[in-house]
Amino acid sequence: MPLLAVLALATAVSAGPAASCDGNTREMEACLGGRLAKHEATLATYVAAARKRVQQAADAAPSGYSSVEKAIGGFDAAEVAWSKYREAACGAVYDYWSQGAIRGLNFLQCRILFTQRHAHTIWELWLTYPDGTPPILPEPPPATFP
């Protein structure tokens, strides 16, 4: 991730590290950790639903229709790459703030923000239909800092 992007994210994350979680640093980290767990569970639900949809399409495709089968491999590879990207980007935020007690809060907020945005991306690309058919799962809330 370019340094300018890391600094922009770090600045955005530090704009209000615990606006909704009160208490001392340890209490705020526990609060944000709980929120992260909730968002990760939501993301896991959306990823599982998306993968199921792709698998069902592959199962229904005529023999030799490899593009849908390729989509499964691509989807799985993208999830692994996204996870590594999130860890690298948020690790950079942690490193940037490593001299202060706020580093853990900023790291958690970074992970929450990436997770919320990714859940929405999965919903938009894999769980909606272009013809107005209701989506497979409801639209996740927009990404916001906790």
C-alpha positions in Angstrom: 0.0 0.0 0.0 1.5 3.4 -0.9 2.7 5.5 2.0 0.2 8.3 1.2 -2.7 5.8 1.3 -1.5 4.4 4.6 -1.2 7.9 6.1 -4.6 8.9 4.8 -6.2 5.8 6.4 -4.2 6.4 9.6 -5.5 10.0 9.8 -9.1 8.9 9.1 -8.9 6.1 11.7 -7.5 8.5 14.3 -10.2 11.1 13.8 -12.3 9.5 16.5 -10.8 6.3 17.8 -13.5 5.4 20.3 -16.5 7.7 19.6 -18.9 5.0 20.6 -16.9 2.9 23.0 -16.3 4.7 26.3 -13.8 3.9 29.1 -10.1 3.5 29.3 -8.0 2.2 26.5 -8.3 -1.4 27.5 -12.1 -1.1 27.8 -12.3 0.7 24.4 -10.2 -2.1 22.8 -12.5 -4.7 24.3 -15.5 -2.9 23.0 -14.0 -2.5 19.5 -12.9 -6.1 19.6 -16.5 -7.2 20.2 -17.6 -5.1 17.3 -15.0 -6.5 15.1 -16.1 -10.0 16.0 -19.7 -9.1 15.1 -18.6 -7.7 11.7 -16.4 -10.6 11.0 -19.4 -13.0 11.7 -21.5 -10.9 9.3 -18.8 -11.1 6.6 -18.5 -14.8 7.1 -22.3 -15.2 6.5 -22.1 -13.1 3.3 -19.0 -14.9 2.0 -20.6 -18.3 2.6 -23.8 -17.2 0.9 -21.9 -15.9 -2.1 -19.7 -19.0 -2.4 -22.9 -21.2 -2.2 -24.4 -19.2 -5.0 -21.3 -19.7 -7.2 -21.2 -23.4 -6.3 -24.9 -23.8 -7.2 -24.2 -22.2 -10.6 -21.3 -24.5 -11.2 -23.3 -27.5 -10.2 -26.1 -26.4 -12.6 -23.8 -25.5 -15.5 -23.5 -27.9 -18.5 -20.5 -30.2 -18.5 -17.4 -28.4 -19.7 -18.7 -25.0 -18.8 -15.5 -24.0 -17.1 -15.9 -20.3 -16.5 -18.3 -20.9 -13.6 -15.9 -23.4 -12.2 -13.1 -20.9 -12.6 -15.2 -18.4 -10.7 -15.1 -20.6 -7.6 -11.4 -20.7 -7.6 -11.1 -17.0 -8.3 -13.6 -16.2 -5.5 -11.6 -18.3 -3.0 -8.3 -16.8 -4.2 -9.8 -13.3 -3.9 -10.9 -14.0 -0.3 -7.4 -15.1 0.7 -5.8 -12.1 -1.0 -8.3 -9.7 0.6 -7.6 -11.1 4.0 -3.8 -10.7 3.5 -4.4 -7.1 2.2 -6.5 -6.2 5.2 -3.8 -7.5 7.6 -1.1 -5.7 5.7 -3.0 -2.4 5.5 -4.1 -2.5 9.2 -0.7 -3.7 10.3 0.8 -0.5 8.6 -1.7 1.6 10.6 -0.6 -0.2 13.8 3.0 0.5 12.9 2.4 4.1 12.1 0.8 4.7 15.5 3.2 2.3 17.3 4.6 5.0 19.6 1.2 5.7 21.3 -1.4 3.9 23.3 -3.9 4.6 20.5 -2.3 2.1 18.1 -4.5 -0.8 19.2 -7.7 1.2 18.8 -6.6 2.4 15.3 -5.7 -1.2 14.3 -9.1 -2.5 15.4 -10.9 0.4 13.7 -9.0 -0.3 10.5 -10.0 -4.0 10.6 -13.7 -3.0 11.3 -13.8 -0.6 8.4 -12.2 -3.0 5.9 -14.5 -5.8 7.1 -17.7 -3.7 6.7 -16.6 -2.5 3.3 -15.8 -6.0 2.1 -19.2 -7.3 3.3 -20.9 -4.7 1.2 -18.7 -5.5 -1.8 -19.6 -9.2 -1.5 -23.3 -8.3 -1.2 -23.2 -6.0 -4.2 -21.2 -8.3 -6.5 -22.4 -11.7 -5.5 -25.7 -11.5 -3.7 -27.8 -9.1 -5.7 -29.5 -9.5 -9.1 -29.4 -7.0 -12.0 -33.1 -7.5 -12.7 -34.6 -6.2 -9.5 -35.0 -9.7 -7.9 -34.6 -9.3 -4.1 -31.0 -9.9 -3.0 -30.1 -13.2 -1.3 -29.2 -11.4 2.0 -30.2 -7.9 3.0 -27.8 -5.0 2.3 -25.3 -4.7 5.1 -25.1 -1.3 6.7 -22.6 1.2 5.2 -19.1 1.2 6.5 -18.6 3.6 9.4 -16.0 4.1 12.1 -17.2 2.5 15.3 
